[in-house]
């Protein structure tokens, strides 16, 4: 069924308005922007910002190969002074076009930190798809396992970045047709997994993701899941997962438990393969529950709510840099009506970014995951991993778009984490 899409972009020097028909079920490649607008858009490929190298940077991990499976797309970011009201016509203060998508962003972050990412996803052979591939390849992401369709459209997202409230609103159009498992050959799947240290999923393209995860599990390759909300195929992936990073509301939604700390206990009780779960909390930092290898004695039992509160009391509110507070190791951590696990609880704080330095929070969670991927490959302890990931995420908030602000391995701001 055809619909009409009307767009109006107002720049400081001109206004561009157009309307055109499109179909989400189209089986023909179709560019979402007219050619006269596309050619005027300036390139926003990730910049190679000059950065000072330092002898304190440690060698790369022994195995730097990570595989990501999920969505990659193109982002159209319009910055506005304040979010428009219904029927408003406002001016954008800037416009940027760059690669996006959870997996694409996280793997870009990982690549800039020194890892060797590979990606399984799908784009169409259209202008958007070609640019997505070019940007990933420019950052060192191996796209040889991507499926490129001669028909359909690549996925893309419009983002309205509100400078006043420091928020962003996403309007996403999925790629069509979606990636099907039979489009990924067995030889390509095996090649993508060969030598991989970790496999990461954003729970999109779930049918293909499950095939990849099952093979990774068979090879005993650890699996990290990024979960923003409940999606089709999520439970199957969680049952195979070694690590989980999720959004603030997900634990309670998935477990139906009333608080985040208790929900974390429920998740580790229900998912015995999980080694840890991290909940990202934006400017409030993060909370992590890590499972112990050994069973804790009942004499060391702590109720998770009171344990979390005791850790909060230890946070230094005057510190502007990310920090981590940990409970003693190998406690028996319980939640009323849920059960208990052996492990420890950790609270991480976020970097306190001056308001004038916050440009755009798009992709902050993806940057966090990219840093976690690096930390796992480098065997960083959680006390170091959480502040490191928060620092990488904060860097991304200082530029427009999910990738422009992502730090490279030699960035001076990361020097404290290399010692």
N, C-alpha and C positions, 0 to 999 in steps of 0.2 A: 504494500500500500504506500502510495506516495504522500509525503508531507511537505510542507514548506518551511524552510528555515530562513529566518530573517536576522541578519546581523548588522549592527551599526557600530563601527569603531571610530571614535572621535579623537584625533591627534591634535597637538598644539597648533598645527598649521593647516589641518584639513579634516573633513569628515568623510568617511567612506561608509556607504550604506548599500546593502544589496539583499535580495531575496532569491532563493532558488529551490527547486524541488530536489528531494533526495529520498532514498528508501533504505532503511536499515537492513532490508533483506536483499538488497541489490547483489547480483552475482558478477557485476562488472566493476572494475576498479574505478574510483571516482574521487577526484580531489575535492576536499571540502572548501577550499578557498579558490577564487578565480585567479587566473594566471597573472592579471595585472596587479593584484595585491601580493601574490606570492613573491614576485621578483623584487618587490620593494622591501621585503623583510630582511633585515640584516642578520648575518650569521651569529649564532650564539653558542658555537661549539665551546666545550669546556676550555677555559683559558689555562695556559701554562704560566701561572703567576711566578715571577722570580721568587725564589726562596733559598735561604742560605742553607747549605749542607753542613752537617755537623758530625764530628768524629764520634759523638755519643750515640748515634743511631746504631742499633744492634743489627747483626746479620738477619736476613729474612728467615722465616721459619723453614724447616727442612722440606715440608710439603706445602706449597702455596696454592694448590689447585682446588677451587671450589666450583660447584655446579649450581646454577640457579634455574628454576623452572617456574614460569608465571608470565605476567603481563609486562610488555614493553610498549610504550606509546609515545606520541608527540604531545607536548603541553603548549598551549597558547595562554600566556600569562598577561593579563591586563591589570595594572596597578591603578587604583582610584583613590581619591582623597577620602571618600567615605562610601559605604555600600549604598547603592541606589534604592530608592523607594519604588513601588510599583508604578509603571508608566513613566518613570523618570528618564530623561536623556542627559547623560553626564559625559564629561571628558575623561579619558584615561590619561594618566600622567606618564606612563611608559608602557611599552608592549615588548614582550620577549617570547621567542619561540625556541624551545629546546626539548631534548628527550626527557621522557618521564616514565611512569609505571613503577610499581614497588620493586620488582625484581631488577629492572634496568637501573634504578637509582641505587639500590643496595649494592649491586655488583660494581657499579661505577665507583662508589665509595671504597669498596674493598680493593679494587684495582689501583686506586690512587694511594692506598696504604701499602701496596706492594704485593698483593695476592695476584693469582693468575686465574681469573674467572672465565667460566664457560656458561653459555645461556641456551636453554631450550624454550622457544616461544614461536610466535608466528606473526608475520606482517604480510601485507599485500605488496605487490610490485608497483606501488604508487609513490608519489612525491613524499608523503609522510613516512612510508616504510623505508624508502631509500635513505632518508635523513636519519631515522632511528638507527639503522644499521651503521651508517657512517660515524655517528657520534659514539656509539658503543665501541666500534673498532678503533677510533682515535684514542680512546682511553685504555685500550689494551684488553677489552673483553672479546673473547673468542665467540664469534657468531656463526661458525661453520655448521653448527647443529640446529640453526634456526630454519623454520619452514617459510618459504616465500611463495605466496600464492599469486597466480596471474589474474585471479578474479577477486572480487570483493573489495574491502577497504581495510586499511590499518586502523587500529584504535587511536583515539585522540581525546584530549581533555581541554575544556575551557576553564580557566581559573581566574576568578576575580579576587585580587589581593587588596584588602581594605587597609590603607595606611593608618587610618585613625584608630581602629579597634585591633589592629595587628592580627587579623583573621584572613582566611582564604576560603572561598567557596568553589567547589569543583563540580563541573557538569561533564560527565564522562560518556563517550560514545564507544561501545565495545567494537573490536574488530569483527569482521564477518567475511567468510564463514569462520567459526572458531576452530582451534586446533583439535584434531581428532587423533586418537592413539595410533590409528593405522597410517597416519602421515609421518610418523617417526619410525624409521626403519630400525630393525634390531641391530644392524651394524652401527648406525648412528648413535643409538642408545648406549651400546657397549663402549663405543669410542668416547662418548661424553663422560661416562662414569669411570673409565680407566684411569687409575692413579688419583682419583679425587679424594681429598681429605674430608670434605663435608658436602652435603647436598642441602639446598635451601629452597623452600616452597612458600609462595604467597597465597596458596589455596585457590588460585584461579586456574582455569583450564583443567578442572579437577580430574576428568577421566584420564587425560594424559599424565597428570601429576601422580595419580595412583600407580600407573604402570611404572613410571620412573622410580617412585618411592619403593615399590615392592622389589624391584631389581637392586636398588641401593641397599635395602635391608638384607636381601639375600647375600650381598657382598660384604655385609657388616660395615657399611659406610654410615657414619652418624648423620642424622637428619635433623635440620632445624626448621621449625614451622613459624611463620609470621601470621598471626591471626588477628584481624581487626574486628571481625564479627562472625557469627555462625554462617557458614556457607555449605553448599552441597559438596559432599566428599570430605568435609573437614574431619569427621570422626574417624574415617578410615586412615587418614593421614596422621592424626594424633596418636593412633594406636601403634604407629611405626616410628614415632618421633623420639629423638634423644633430648632435644632442647625445644623450648617454646618461648617466643617473645610475643606478647599480646598487648592490645590496647587497654585503656583504663576500665572500660565497662565489660570487657569480654569475660573475665573469670566468673563474675556473678551471673551473667547471662547464660553461660554454658553450664554452670553447676547448680543454679537456683539457690545458692547460698547467699546470705544477706550482707556479708562484708568481704572485702578483698582479701585480707589475711586468711580468713577461714576458707574462702574459695580456693586459695592456693593449696592449702592442705588437702582439700577435696580433690583437686586435680592430680596431685601426686599419689593420692590413695587410689584413684580410679585409673591412672595411667602409669603402671609400674615400670615402663621403660624410660620414662622421663627422668633425666638427671637434674634438670632445673627448669623453672618457669620464671620469666621476668615480665613484670607489668610496667609499661612506660606510662608516666603520669604528667608529661609535658613539663611545665615550669616547676612542678612539685617533685620532679626527679623520677625515681623508679623504686620498685620493691622486688626482691628476688627471694625465692625459696629454693634451696639447694638440697638434694638428697645426699645423705652420707652413704659411704660404702659399707660401713659396719652398723649393726643394730645397736641403738642406744639403750642403756638400762632405764627401767621405769623410774628409778630414783632421780633421773635427770629430766623428768617431764616438765614441759613449760606450755602453758596455754597460749596459743598464738596471738590472741588479741592483746593480752597484757605484755607479751614479749615485744610485739610491734610498738606498743606505746612506750615501753622502756627504751627502745632504740631511738624513737623520735625525741625523747628528752635529752639524748646525747648529741643531737645535731647542733653544730655551731652555726647559728643563724647569721653571724657576721661574715662568714667566709663567702667569697664571691666565686671561687673555683669549685668544680665538682668534687665531692668527697663521698666516702662510703663508711657506714657504720655496720658492724657485723655482730651477731650474737656469738657466744661460744660455739665451737664445733660439736657435732654429734650429740645434739640434744634430741630428746623425744618431744616433738612438737605436736600438740593436739588441738583439735577444734571441736567444740561441743556439738554432738550429734553427727559428726563427720568421721572421726577416727584420728589416727596419729601416724606420723612418719618420723624417721630418724634423719636429722639434717640440721641446717642452720638457716636463719633468716638474716637478710641484708637489706639495708635501706641506702639508696644512692641519692645524692642531691644533684640538682641541675646547676649549670653555670648561671650566675645572675648577670644577664646581659643588660646593659643600660638601654632604656627604651628607645633612645635615638639610634641605637645600633641594630635594632631588630628590623629587618627589611621584609622577610617572608618566611613563614614556618613550613612551607610546602616541602615535603620529603624529609622532615626532621626524623621521623620514625624510621625511614629507610636508611638514613645515614647512621643512625644508632645500630641498626642490624648489620650494616656493612662493617662497622667497627667490631661488633660482636663476632662476626665471621673471622676477622683478622685475629682477635684475641683468642679464639678457640684454636686456630691454627698455630698460634704462638705459645699456647699453653699458659696464657696469662691467668693469674689467680683472680677470682671474682672481685676481691677488694680493689684490684687495679683495673679490671675490665669495665666495671660500671662507670667510674669516673672518666675513663678513656672514651667509652662510647658516648657519654654525655658531652664530652668536649668536642668530639667530631660532629655530633648533632647540632651543637651550639654554633659551630663554625658555619654550617649550612644555612642557619637562620640570618646570617649577616649579608646575604646576597639574594637577588630575585631568582626564583626557580629552585628546583630540587638539587641541581648539580653545580651551579656556578661557584658556590662557596665551599664545596667539599675540599678539605685539606689534602695535600699530598704528604707523603711520608716524611719529606724533609721540612715541612712547615715548622717554624720555630715554636708555635703554640703547642706542638706535640712533644717537644723536647723533654718535659718532665716525666713523660711516660716511657721513655726509652732507657732511663737509668735503672 
